[in-house]
C-alpha cells in the first residue's frame, strides 16, 4: 500500500444518500446520511426525484469534506438501473427518474420477446424508451438535446459542475451492463437494441473503467478527481475483498443479492443462466473487464419488517435475534420468504410467502426463528445457484447489509450453506468498495490483489450442524419452497 491518501465516497442507494471518507486503512470516517425514499404514485410505479438527489449529494459531500479535509479522489456507488433523462443545456431532469423496481414496462418486455429480446423489467433499456415515449415521442430532441444516465452518471454530471462546467457524461461498465443496452463482447452500446427501442446513441454516456480518473469534481472544494465508479452490488463485492475467482459475498438488506467473482472470461450474453443467475461485470480496469455471476432474492429484511410492521410480532427489527434465540428450534416450522415472488433459482413471480408446519405449539419465538432461517435457506439457494452457473466452489461466504448484524440469522446462514460466514466490518460495504476503486486510481491501493489482502472480517461464524442434518433440513426446505410456488398461476407464467 502506498500513500495515495483518503478518498471521498458518494453512495446513492435506493432509500438514501451517504457521503463518507474511506481512509488508507480501509476504515470509514465522517459519514453523512440522509433518507431519499422513492415515490410510488401507483402500484408498480417507482419514481425518484433526481434534482433532489443532486442537491443532497452536493450538500452531504461538501459537509463531509469540511469535516475531513482534502481527499485524493472521489468514488461513486449507486443503486443500479434507475433511469434518468435530463436536458443537456440546462441540466434539468425532464421528469421523475424511473426506479429500478418500477414495473411499468413489463408489457414492453413481453412484447419484445417476439423480436428476440429478453429484457428484464428492472433493466434501464425499456425504462429509457418509456421516458422518451412521453417527453420526446418522435425522438426529435433526444439525440442532441437530452442525456440519459443511470444514477452514477447523474452523480458524476452533478459533481463535475453541470452544463456550466463542461460536465462529465459517463457511466462505468458495471452500471452500463445492467442497462441491457451493452454488448458483452465489446462492452460498447448495442446498436441493435437501440434501434429496436428507438434510442438515439447520441444521448448515451461514454462507458469508462470502474477505476481510473475520468474528470474533476469541480463542484467540490479542491476539485478532486472522480476516479472510482461501480453499481452497489459490485462495490459491495470489492468492498469485501472478493477480487479473486471463487470469492463471494451476499448482501442482505430489504432483498438479498449474492455475487461471485469468476475472472476474466466473459459470457456470451447477459441472459439468465441455467441455475437462475445473471452474468455481471464485476469491475473494469485498463479497459479489461473482470466478470461475475449474481443471484437474487426478492424478500429478505422485508420479512422481518413484515413481522414488525404488519403482524406486530416485534417492536423493532433488532429484537428479532433475542426473540428467535428464546427457542431451541422452530418445531419443524418452515417459512418461505416469497412476499414478492421467488428469484434465483426458480424465478417464479407468482410464488408467495408460505408458513408450513404450524401446530398448536407454534408460538412467537418459533415464528420469528422460522423467518430468519427461511431467509438463510434462500441465501443457501443463491450460493448453490452461483456455484452451479460459475463452476466454482466457494470456501466461505462474506456478508454485509442490515441483517448481517443478526447473530441468529448469521448462524442459520452458516448452517444452511455448510460454510463459514465472514461478517463485514462495515455493514454497508458499498462505501468501502467505491473507496477501493478510487484508491486504486490514486495509488492508495496498488491493484485488486492489494484490495483482497486488505480484507479483514469483523467475525467469522462456523457451521455447527452435522452435514447429514443439513442435507435433511435442505430437503425439508425444498419441499416448503415448492409449496410456495405458483400461488398465482397467471404471474407464474410470466418468464422475463
C-alpha positions as CSV (number, residue, x, y, z in Angstrom):
1,X,0.0,0.0,0.0
2,X,1.4,3.4,-0.9
3,X,0.5,6.9,0.2
4,X,-2.4,7.8,-2.1
5,X,-4.4,9.2,0.8
6,X,-8.1,9.2,1.7
7,X,-10.9,9.3,-0.8
8,X,-14.4,10.7,-0.6
9,X,-17.3,8.3,-1.5
10,X,-20.8,9.3,-2.5
11,X,-23.1,6.3,-2.2
12,X,-26.7,6.8,-3.5
13,X,-28.8,3.8,-2.5
14,X,-32.5,3.0,-3.0
15,X,-33.5,4.6,0.2
16,X,-30.9,7.3,0.9
17,X,-27.7,9.2,0.1
18,X,-24.5,8.7,2.0
19,X,-21.2,10.5,1.9
20,X,-18.1,9.4,3.8
21,X,-14.3,9.3,3.7
22,X,-12.5,6.0,3.3
23,X,-9.1,6.1,4.9
24,X,-5.9,4.3,3.7
25,X,-6.5,1.5,6.3
26,X,-10.0,0.8,4.8
27,X,-11.9,2.4,7.7
28,X,-14.9,4.7,7.1
29,X,-14.9,8.2,8.6
30,X,-17.1,11.3,8.7
31,X,-20.3,9.6,7.5
32,X,-23.2,11.8,6.5
33,X,-26.5,10.3,5.5
34,X,-29.9,11.5,4.5
35,X,-33.0,9.4,3.6
36,X,-34.2,9.8,-0.1
37,X,-37.0,7.4,-0.5
38,X,-38.6,6.8,-3.9
39,X,-42.2,7.7,-4.6
40,X,-44.8,5.1,-5.6
41,X,-47.6,7.2,-7.3
42,X,-49.5,4.0,-8.1
43,X,-48.9,0.2,-7.7
44,X,-46.0,-1.0,-9.7
45,X,-44.6,2.5,-10.3
46,X,-41.4,3.7,-8.6
47,X,-40.0,7.2,-9.2
48,X,-37.1,9.2,-7.9
49,X,-36.6,12.9,-7.5
50,X,-33.3,13.3,-9.5
51,X,-32.9,17.0,-8.8
52,X,-33.4,16.4,-5.1
53,X,-30.8,13.6,-5.1
54,X,-28.4,16.0,-6.9
55,X,-28.8,18.7,-4.2
56,X,-28.4,16.2,-1.4
57,X,-25.3,14.7,-3.0
58,X,-23.6,18.2,-3.1
59,X,-24.7,19.1,0.4
60,X,-23.5,15.9,2.0
61,X,-20.3,15.7,0.0
62,X,-19.3,19.3,1.0
63,X,-20.2,18.7,4.6
64,X,-18.0,15.6,4.7
65,X,-15.1,17.3,3.1
66,X,-15.5,20.3,5.5
67,X,-15.1,17.8,8.4
68,X,-12.5,15.5,6.9
69,X,-10.2,17.8,4.9
70,X,-8.8,17.3,1.4
71,X,-9.0,13.9,-0.4
72,X,-7.1,12.4,-3.2
73,X,-10.1,11.3,-5.2
74,X,-13.8,10.6,-5.3
75,X,-15.6,7.3,-5.7
76,X,-19.3,6.7,-6.6
77,X,-21.5,3.8,-5.7
78,X,-25.1,3.7,-6.7
79,X,-28.4,1.8,-7.0
80,X,-28.3,0.2,-10.4
81,X,-30.6,0.5,-13.5
82,X,-32.6,3.5,-12.2
83,X,-33.1,5.7,-15.2
84,X,-32.8,9.5,-15.5
85,X,-33.1,11.8,-18.5
86,X,-32.2,15.4,-18.4
87,X,-31.7,18.5,-20.7
88,X,-28.1,18.7,-21.8
89,X,-28.1,22.5,-21.9
90,X,-29.8,23.2,-18.6
91,X,-29.0,20.1,-16.6
92,X,-32.7,19.9,-15.6
93,X,-34.4,16.4,-15.5
94,X,-37.3,16.1,-17.9
95,X,-39.4,14.4,-15.3
96,X,-39.1,11.9,-12.4
97,X,-36.4,9.2,-12.8
98,X,-37.8,5.7,-13.0
99,X,-36.6,3.5,-10.2
100,X,-35.1,0.0,-10.8
101,X,-38.0,-1.7,-9.0
102,X,-40.6,0.0,-11.4
103,X,-42.7,-2.4,-13.3
104,X,-44.4,-0.1,-15.9
105,X,-42.5,-1.7,-18.8
106,X,-43.4,-5.4,-18.2
107,X,-45.7,-5.3,-21.2
108,X,-42.9,-4.0,-23.4
109,X,-40.5,-6.6,-22.1
110,X,-43.0,-9.3,-23.0
111,X,-43.8,-7.8,-26.4
112,X,-40.1,-7.5,-27.3
113,X,-39.6,-11.3,-26.8
114,X,-41.2,-11.8,-30.2
115,X,-38.3,-9.9,-31.7
116,X,-35.7,-12.0,-29.9
117,X,-35.0,-9.6,-27.0
118,X,-35.3,-10.7,-23.3
119,X,-35.3,-7.5,-21.3
120,X,-35.9,-7.9,-17.6
121,X,-38.3,-5.2,-16.3
122,X,-35.7,-3.9,-13.8
123,X,-33.2,-3.0,-16.6
124,X,-32.8,0.5,-17.9
125,X,-33.4,0.0,-21.6
126,X,-37.2,-0.2,-21.6
127,X,-37.4,2.5,-18.9
128,X,-35.5,4.9,-21.1
129,X,-37.8,4.1,-24.0
130,X,-40.8,4.8,-21.8
131,X,-39.5,8.2,-20.7
132,X,-38.7,9.1,-24.4
133,X,-42.2,8.0,-25.5
134,X,-43.6,10.5,-23.0
135,X,-41.3,13.5,-23.4
136,X,-40.0,13.1,-27.0
137,X,-42.2,10.6,-28.9
138,X,-40.8,11.5,-32.3
139,X,-37.2,11.5,-31.0
140,X,-36.6,14.9,-32.4
141,X,-34.8,16.2,-29.2
142,X,-33.2,13.0,-27.9
143,X,-30.0,12.7,-29.9
144,X,-28.6,16.2,-29.3
145,X,-30.7,17.9,-26.5
146,X,-31.2,15.1,-24.0
147,X,-28.9,13.0,-21.9
148,X,-29.6,9.6,-20.4
149,X,-27.9,8.2,-17.4
150,X,-28.1,5.8,-14.5
151,X,-27.6,7.2,-11.0
152,X,-23.7,7.0,-11.3
153,X,-23.9,9.1,-14.5
154,X,-26.2,11.7,-12.8
155,X,-23.9,12.0,-9.8
156,X,-20.8,12.4,-11.9
157,X,-22.6,15.0,-14.0
158,X,-23.6,16.8,-10.8
159,X,-20.1,16.7,-9.2
160,X,-18.4,17.8,-12.4
161,X,-20.4,21.1,-12.4
162,X,-23.3,20.5,-14.7
163,X,-23.5,22.2,-18.1
164,X,-21.6,25.3,-17.0
165,X,-18.6,23.2,-16.2
166,X,-18.4,21.0,-19.3
167,X,-19.9,18.2,-17.2
168,X,-18.9,14.6,-17.4
169,X,-21.4,12.3,-19.2
170,X,-20.0,8.9,-18.3
171,X,-21.0,5.5,-16.8
172,X,-18.8,2.7,-15.8
173,X,-19.0,-0.8,-17.2
174,X,-20.7,-2.3,-14.1
175,X,-23.6,0.1,-14.5
176,X,-23.7,0.0,-18.3
177,X,-24.1,-3.7,-18.3
178,X,-27.3,-3.7,-16.3
179,X,-29.0,-1.3,-18.7
180,X,-29.3,-4.3,-21.1
181,X,-28.1,-2.0,-23.9
182,X,-24.4,-3.2,-23.8
183,X,-22.7,-5.8,-26.0
184,X,-20.9,-8.3,-23.8
185,X,-18.2,-9.0,-26.4
186,X,-17.0,-5.4,-26.6
187,X,-18.8,-3.5,-23.7
188,X,-19.9,-1.0,-26.2
189,X,-23.5,0.2,-26.8
190,X,-25.5,-2.4,-28.7
191,X,-26.9,-0.6,-31.9
192,X,-29.4,-3.4,-32.4
193,X,-31.1,-2.8,-29.0
194,X,-31.0,1.0,-29.5
195,X,-32.7,0.7,-32.9
196,X,-35.4,-1.7,-31.6
197,X,-36.3,0.7,-28.8
198,X,-35.8,4.0,-30.7
199,X,-33.0,5.2,-28.5
200,X,-30.5,7.6,-30.2
201,X,-26.9,6.7,-29.4
202,X,-26.0,10.4,-29.0
203,X,-27.9,10.6,-25.7
204,X,-25.9,7.8,-24.1
205,X,-22.9,8.3,-21.8
206,X,-19.4,7.2,-22.5
207,X,-18.6,3.8,-20.9
208,X,-15.5,4.1,-18.8
209,X,-13.4,2.0,-16.4
210,X,-14.6,1.4,-12.9
211,X,-11.2,2.6,-11.5
212,X,-9.3,5.4,-13.1
213,X,-9.6,9.2,-13.4
214,X,-12.4,10.3,-15.6
215,X,-12.6,14.0,-14.7
216,X,-12.7,16.6,-11.9
217,X,-15.4,17.1,-9.3
218,X,-15.3,20.9,-9.8
219,X,-18.4,21.3,-7.7
220,X,-16.4,20.3,-4.6
221,X,-13.6,22.1,-2.8
222,X,-10.2,21.3,-4.3
223,X,-11.8,19.7,-7.4
224,X,-10.7,16.2,-6.6
225,X,-10.6,13.6,-9.4
226,X,-13.6,11.3,-9.9
227,X,-11.8,8.0,-10.2
228,X,-14.0,5.2,-9.0
229,X,-17.5,4.2,-10.1
230,X,-19.5,1.0,-9.5
231,X,-23.0,-0.3,-9.0
232,X,-23.9,-1.0,-5.4
233,X,-23.6,-4.8,-5.6
234,X,-20.2,-4.7,-7.4
235,X,-19.0,-2.1,-4.9
236,X,-20.0,-4.4,-2.1
237,X,-18.2,-7.3,-3.8
238,X,-15.0,-5.3,-4.0
239,X,-15.5,-3.8,-0.5
240,X,-15.4,-7.3,0.9
241,X,-12.2,-8.2,-0.9
242,X,-13.8,-10.6,-3.4
243,X,-11.4,-9.7,-6.2
244,X,-10.3,-13.2,-7.0
245,X,-12.2,-16.0,-8.7
246,X,-14.2,-18.1,-6.2
247,X,-14.7,-15.3,-3.7
248,X,-18.3,-14.4,-3.0
249,X,-20.3,-12.0,-0.9
250,X,-24.0,-11.8,0.0
251,X,-25.8,-8.5,0.9
252,X,-29.0,-9.0,3.0
253,X,-31.0,-5.8,3.1
254,X,-34.6,-5.4,2.1
255,X,-33.9,-8.1,-0.5
256,X,-30.8,-10.1,-1.0
257,X,-28.0,-10.3,-3.6
258,X,-25.2,-12.8,-3.9
259,X,-22.3,-12.0,-6.2
260,X,-19.4,-14.3,-7.1
261,X,-16.2,-13.2,-8.8
262,X,-15.5,-15.5,-11.8
263,X,-12.5,-13.9,-13.5
264,X,-11.6,-12.5,-16.9
265,X,-13.5,-14.9,-19.2
266,X,-16.7,-13.2,-20.2
267,X,-20.2,-14.7,-21.1
268,X,-21.8,-15.0,-24.5
269,X,-24.7,-12.8,-23.3
270,X,-26.3,-11.2,-20.3
271,X,-29.2,-13.7,-20.2
272,X,-30.2,-15.7,-17.2
273,X,-28.2,-19.0,-16.8
274,X,-29.5,-22.5,-16.1
275,X,-29.1,-22.0,-12.3
276,X,-31.0,-18.7,-12.3
277,X,-28.1,-16.3,-12.0
278,X,-27.1,-13.5,-14.3
279,X,-23.6,-12.6,-15.5
280,X,-22.3,-9.2,-14.4
281,X,-19.3,-7.0,-15.0
282,X,-17.6,-7.1,-11.5
283,X,-15.4,-4.2,-12.5
284,X,-13.3,-2.9,-15.4
285,X,-9.7,-1.6,-15.1
286,X,-7.4,-0.5,-18.0
287,X,-10.3,-1.5,-20.4
288,X,-10.1,-5.1,-19.2
289,X,-13.3,-6.4,-17.5
290,X,-13.5,-8.9,-14.7
291,X,-16.7,-10.8,-14.6
292,X,-19.0,-12.4,-12.0
293,X,-22.4,-14.0,-11.6
294,X,-25.3,-12.6,-9.5
295,X,-28.1,-14.4,-7.7
296,X,-31.1,-12.6,-6.3
297,X,-33.8,-13.0,-3.7
298,X,-36.7,-10.5,-3.7
299,X,-37.5,-10.6,0.0
300,X,-35.0,-10.7,2.9
301,X,-35.1,-8.0,5.5
302,X,-38.6,-7.1,4.3
303,X,-39.8,-10.3,6.0
304,X,-38.6,-9.0,9.4
305,X,-40.3,-5.7,8.6
306,X,-43.4,-7.7,8.0
307,X,-43.2,-9.3,11.4
308,X,-42.7,-5.8,12.9
309,X,-45.0,-3.5,11.0
310,X,-47.8,-5.7,9.8
311,X,-48.1,-8.5,12.3
312,X,-46.9,-6.6,15.4
313,X,-44.8,-9.6,16.5
314,X,-41.8,-7.4,17.0
315,X,-41.4,-3.9,18.4
316,X,-38.1,-3.4,16.4
317,X,-36.1,-5.4,13.9
318,X,-33.2,-5.6,16.4
319,X,-35.5,-7.5,18.7
320,X,-35.8,-10.4,16.3
321,X,-32.5,-12.1,17.3
322,X,-33.4,-12.2,21.0
323,X,-36.9,-13.5,20.3
324,X,-35.6,-16.2,18.0
325,X,-32.9,-17.2,20.4
326,X,-35.5,-17.9,23.1
327,X,-36.5,-21.2,21.4
328,X,-34.1,-24.0,20.5
329,X,-35.6,-24.6,17.1
330,X,-38.7,-23.9,15.0
331,X,-40.6,-27.1,15.9
332,X,-40.4,-28.1,12.2
333,X,-42.0,-24.8,11.1
334,X,-40.7,-23.6,7.7
335,X,-41.1,-20.1,6.3
336,X,-40.6,-19.3,2.6
337,X,-39.7,-15.6,2.1
338,X,-41.5,-15.1,-1.2
339,X,-43.5,-12.0,-0.4
340,X,-42.9,-10.6,-3.9
341,X,-42.2,-13.9,-5.6
342,X,-39.1,-16.0,-5.9
343,X,-35.9,-15.0,-7.7
344,X,-32.9,-17.3,-8.1
345,X,-33.1,-20.2,-8.8
346,X,-36.7,-20.7,-9.9
347,X,-37.8,-17.1,-10.9
348,X,-41.5,-17.5,-10.1
349,X,-43.2,-14.1,-9.9
350,X,-46.4,-15.9,-8.9
351,X,-44.9,-17.6,-5.8
352,X,-46.0,-16.1,-2.5
353,X,-44.8,-16.4,1.1
354,X,-45.7,-19.6,3.0
355,X,-45.6,-21.0,6.5
356,X,-45.5,-24.8,6.5
357,X,-45.9,-26.9,9.6
358,X,-47.9,-24.7,12.0
359,X,-49.0,-26.6,15.1
360,X,-50.7,-25.7,18.4
361,X,-47.2,-25.4,19.9
362,X,-46.1,-22.8,17.4
363,X,-45.5,-19.5,19.2
364,X,-43.9,-16.1,18.7
365,X,-40.3,-17.4,19.1
366,X,-40.8,-20.2,16.6
367,X,-42.3,-17.9,14.1
368,X,-39.5,-15.3,14.3
369,X,-36.8,-18.0,14.1
370,X,-38.6,-19.6,11.1
371,X,-38.5,-16.3,9.3
372,X,-34.8,-15.8,10.0
373,X,-34.0,-19.4,9.0
374,X,-36.2,-19.1,5.9
375,X,-34.1,-16.1,4.7
376,X,-31.0,-18.1,5.5
377,X,-32.1,-21.0,3.4
378,X,-32.8,-18.7,0.5
379,X,-29.2,-17.5,0.9
380,X,-28.1,-21.1,0.6
381,X,-30.2,-21.3,-2.6
382,X,-28.4,-18.4,-4.1
383,X,-25.0,-19.8,-3.2
384,X,-25.8,-23.2,-4.8
385,X,-27.0,-21.5,-7.9
386,X,-23.9,-19.3,-8.2
387,X,-21.6,-22.3,-7.8
388,X,-23.6,-24.2,-10.4
389,X,-23.5,-21.5,-13.0
390,X,-19.9,-20.5,-12.4
391,X,-18.4,-23.9,-12.0
392,X,-16.5,-22.5,-8.9
393,X,-16.6,-23.6,-5.3
394,X,-16.9,-21.0,-2.6
395,X,-15.0,-21.8,0.6
396,X,-16.5,-19.1,2.8
397,X,-19.3,-16.6,2.3
398,X,-18.8,-12.9,3.1
399,X,-21.8,-11.0,4.2
400,X,-22.9,-7.4,4.7
401,X,-26.2,-5.5,4.8
402,X,-28.7,-4.8,7.6
403,X,-29.3,-8.5,8.5
404,X,-25.5,-9.1,8.9
405,X,-25.8,-7.8,12.5
406,X,-28.3,-10.5,13.5
407,X,-26.4,-13.4,15.1
408,X,-29.2,-15.9,14.9
409,X,-29.6,-15.3,11.2
410,X,-25.8,-15.5,10.5
411,X,-25.6,-18.8,12.4
412,X,-28.6,-20.1,10.4
413,X,-26.9,-19.0,7.2
414,X,-23.6,-20.8,8.1
415,X,-25.6,-23.9,9.0
416,X,-27.7,-23.8,5.8
417,X,-24.8,-23.3,3.5
418,X,-22.4,-25.5,5.4
419,X,-19.7,-22.8,5.0
420,X,-18.1,-20.3,7.4
421,X,-19.8,-16.9,7.1
422,X,-17.5,-13.9,7.4
423,X,-19.3,-10.8,8.5
424,X,-18.1,-7.5,7.0
425,X,-16.5,-5.0,9.4
426,X,-18.6,-2.4,7.6
427,X,-22.4,-3.0,7.4
428,X,-22.5,-1.1,4.2
429,X,-19.5,-2.4,2.3
430,X,-20.6,-0.5,-0.9
431,X,-18.9,2.6,0.5
432,X,-15.6,0.7,1.1
433,X,-15.7,-0.8,-2.3
434,X,-16.1,2.5,-4.1
435,X,-13.3,3.8,-1.9
436,X,-11.1,0.9,-3.0
437,X,-11.8,1.6,-6.7
438,X,-11.0,5.3,-6.3
439,X,-8.0,4.4,-4.2
440,X,-6.5,2.1,-6.8
441,X,-6.6,5.0,-9.2
442,X,-4.8,7.4,-6.7
443,X,-2.2,4.8,-5.5
444,X,-3.7,4.2,-2.1
445,X,-4.0,0.5,-3.1
446,X,-1.9,-0.9,-5.9
447,X,-4.3,-3.4,-7.5
448,X,-7.2,-5.8,-6.8
449,X,-4.8,-8.2,-5.1
450,X,-3.9,-5.4,-2.7
451,X,-7.6,-4.9,-2.0
452,X,-8.0,-8.7,-1.4
453,X,-5.1,-8.7,1.1
454,X,-6.7,-5.7,2.9
455,X,-9.9,-7.6,3.8
456,X,-10.5,-8.2,7.5
457,X,-13.9,-9.6,8.6
458,X,-15.4,-8.4,11.9
459,X,-16.0,-12.0,12.8
460,X,-16.3,-15.5,11.3
461,X,-19.2,-17.8,12.2
462,X,-18.6,-21.6,11.6
463,X,-21.4,-24.0,10.8
464,X,-22.5,-26.1,13.7
465,X,-24.7,-28.8,12.2
466,X,-23.7,-32.3,11.0
467,X,-23.7,-32.5,7.2
468,X,-26.3,-35.2,7.3
469,X,-28.6,-33.0,9.3
470,X,-28.0,-30.1,6.9
471,X,-29.0,-32.4,4.0
472,X,-32.3,-33.4,5.7
473,X,-33.1,-29.8,6.5
474,X,-32.4,-28.6,3.0
475,X,-34.7,-31.3,1.7
476,X,-37.4,-30.1,4.1
477,X,-36.7,-26.5,2.9
478,X,-37.0,-27.5,-0.8
479,X,-40.4,-29.1,-0.1
480,X,-41.7,-26.0,1.6
481,X,-40.4,-23.8,-1.3
482,X,-42.2,-26.0,-3.8
483,X,-45.5,-25.4,-1.9
484,X,-45.0,-21.7,-2.2
485,X,-44.5,-21.8,-6.0
486,X,-47.3,-21.0,-8.5
487,X,-49.6,-19.4,-5.8
488,X,-50.8,-17.0,-8.5
489,X,-50.5,-19.1,-11.7
490,X,-51.1,-16.1,-14.1
491,X,-48.0,-14.4,-12.7
492,X,-46.0,-17.6,-12.6
493,X,-46.5,-17.9,-16.4
494,X,-44.6,-14.6,-16.9
495,X,-41.0,-15.5,-17.8
496,X,-38.7,-12.5,-18.1
